[in-house]
Amino acid sequence: MIVINTLLSLVQPRTGLEMVENSLSPTAITDNLETHFIGQRVIYFPRLTSTMVVAKRQAQQGATEGTVVIADEQTAGKGRIRRAWLSPKGSIALSIILYPSLAYLSSLIMVASLAVVHCIVAITGLKSQIKWPNDVLVNGKKVCGILIESSVRGNILDYAIIGIGINVNFRLSDFPEIPSTATSLADELGRDISRLDMIRCLLAEIERFYLVLPAGESVYQEWRDNLETLGKKVEVTSDRTTYRGVAESVASDGSLLLRQSDGSLIKIVAGDVTLCA
Ligand code: BTN
């Protein structure tokens, strides 16, 4: 177990076995963590611009697989499509460094979102669903966003980073800048939960799903079964073009298969989905 506390922030880091509800303890994350490699090395910041930025630097320097960069609070969190991601205190904001083969890159979004769905029900009892491609919703509102960044050279994947942001112990009413389509676990439950339990669950579940990827179908099928988007009339914006139709299915590479009104079926690799009225 390796724990790195950093002083790069203005706020003093917390160390040792101290477990404070308001802040995370890196040793409490790693202690007796039932994983082989994911989360066995934790780099913790009380306050940071973005865990993706530090994770990328670490990956470029050859950090061990499964290294986790985690922050209590992000000041410049990154969302998909160059959007900002707000991670106030009480959020979970972490990035995990992985070195899979290129063949598994498109499955990482399935691994991450399924792990989030499993851990939300395990820790809170709340049922959640996945909105294609990678949002996790509770009661129809976004509670978690996932960002995958990678470096590919030819057929070689240098590294992949899974970034996970979960709205946990804060009230959306205190953050009017966060869209009303979002929620937090505390808002849905009416009480705070242990972020530590949630993080430890996530690390174990991500490793479990990651290790079964070579077995093929199982992760894809379970991901598909948890997608709330399928069967619905949707608008999908991809590369500044909007497509309308019924979200019929997903391919094993994670693409959305959209049936348009003229009967044609198109494959959309990445995009933003909104439900049609
Ligand atoms: C999205 O829904 O747009 C994806 C949001 C991803 C946010 C997480 S929080 C941890 C990691 N660090 C970041 O800066 N972004 C990701």
Residues whose N, C-alpha, C, O or C-beta is under 5 A from the ligand:
A	BS01	BTN	S50 T51 M52 A76 G77 K78 G79 R80 W85 I92 A93 L94 G145 I146 L147 G163 I164 G165
